[in-house]
Amino acid sequence: MVSEIRLFATAEYTTQAQSYQTVLAERGVSTECVEIEQLNARFLRQHPELALCLDHEGLWLSAEGMKMQPDWRGETSRLKRASLKSELLARACQLAEKPKLIDATAGLGHDSLLMAHLGAEVILVERHPILLTLLEAAQAQAAQDPYLAETAARMSLVFADSQEYLEQCVSEQIQVDVVYLDPMFPQRDQNSNKKQALVKKQMQLLHLLLADDGHMDLGDSLLEPARQIAKRVVVKRPRLAVNLADVTPDHQWLGDACRFDAYFK
Ligand SMILES: C[S@@+](CC[C@H](N)C(=O)[O-])C[C@H]1O[C@@H](n2cnc3c(N)ncnc32)[C@H](O)[C@@H]1O
């Protein structure tokens, strides 16, 4: 897990950068704020190491010239096209029923955003302190956006390890309609179709951030506590991937690049 990172910001954003520095310190990440003149492509090429950046586009992560941010505003056109019928995710999670749902592997929050947009009340659980901070920044931006504000209000963020969070729900006898799981999956095992196997740049950076210690948690241990508290558990997998925790699902929805496995109570 990254425990030290630089935060590049231009002069007008240094105060905000210091607030992020405080928040990240509370979450165990030490940040060195660096004031710079211009945050542009040339600067990013010259600083290929993993770093946080703050500018008019908000807080984002950069590495090897790539940029990563939970791009909720960029998802707007997808949200406008999305419907309960057209989205496999909506069918798998029965979003028509407006479920209470825990997304136990929040990541960039894009799946959660879609689920909340289509009616779910979503609790997003993320254990990575930098990702959680990026998600908070995205939610604050979305709250100011006329199209996204209502959706963002149906999303709550929790900084926790999901296994502990789900086990806590079990012990407190908390029940939800759906637990959604989309754990990381090694890129080499993804569908071999070239177009589909081209993990988006954002995902590459996510892999870089999360697998920095060479270890990737495949999330097998989340299935059991999830099944105890939810009427249905939905797991997103690359289309040809093995089942989560080697447990055969009760139902599958197959897409071009990925599939959704459902486990019913
Ligand atoms: C593949 S990403 C999820 C992408 C997400 N579905 C989206 O739409 O952006 C997996 C995320 O789950 C998080 N994660 C994995 N295991 C977790 C756990 N036990 N507790 C909390 N977060 C976890 C990782 O840190 C990572 O951010």
The ligand as an ORCA input file, in Angstrom:
! r2SCAN-3c Opt
* xyz 0 1
  C     -11.714     -3.475     -9.870
  S     -11.825     -2.200     -8.668
  C     -13.537     -1.854     -8.676
  C     -13.945     -0.963     -9.800
  C     -15.346     -0.433     -9.610
  N     -16.344     -1.460     -9.793
  C     -15.619      0.740    -10.519
  O     -16.666      0.769    -11.170
  O     -14.789      1.653    -10.567
  C     -11.648     -3.039     -7.137
  C     -11.602     -2.086     -5.933
  O     -11.982     -2.815     -4.775
  C     -11.183     -2.410     -3.699
  N     -11.162     -3.535     -2.751
  C     -10.749     -4.789     -2.984
  N     -10.884     -5.548     -1.884
  C     -11.410     -4.743     -0.936
  C     -11.758     -4.932      0.428
  N     -11.586     -6.113      1.044
  N     -12.260     -3.891      1.108
  C     -12.438     -2.682      0.506
  N     -12.106     -2.429     -0.778
  C     -11.593     -3.442     -1.483
  C      -9.834     -2.131     -4.309
  O      -9.069     -1.256     -3.474
  C     -10.237     -1.507     -5.629
  O     -10.331     -0.125     -5.512
*
